[in-house]
């Protein structure tokens, strides 16, 4: 089985670098176009997934629907983005004005979740996916999916810091024999993928 990760398409906040946690920000026109492109590609790669899960936040749920996986998709609260607490809607530069050198991975957030909290949610999603009996497609958010991929390969939640994931990016987590691996990362559908 493979675990397919889809980050929602572009939003105004993702485009401007604002941390978008639990605030429900809609897709931009280009975000909807990304979802349609992702869907065309994914339906060829995963024509009959055993399970489709989506974050309840509209940017992920709409990406799921536009990609053609909305029918039968299950809402999964564990796929919500990192709760950024008081930092929701702020850019890194705005946060660093009050906390020089701040990093979400090292310093966390005020009034929200820790990396360990997000890691526990990711672990529950992985456990559910492993029991699905086939390929699983997840529609979610940048930081949550980075943490989930880190946990898939046995890294601590903060290991997600080295896995950049753009809006509309698609990833595949799979296996090399009995070892969990990252098979593809941050594929931007419609762009050349190299040799």
Beta strands, then each sheet from edge to edge (+ up, - down):
strand 1: 3-7
strand 2: 51-54
strand 3: 74-75
strand 4: 136-140
strand 5: 170-176
strand 6: 179-187
sheet 1: 3+ 2+ 4+ 1+ 5- 6+
end
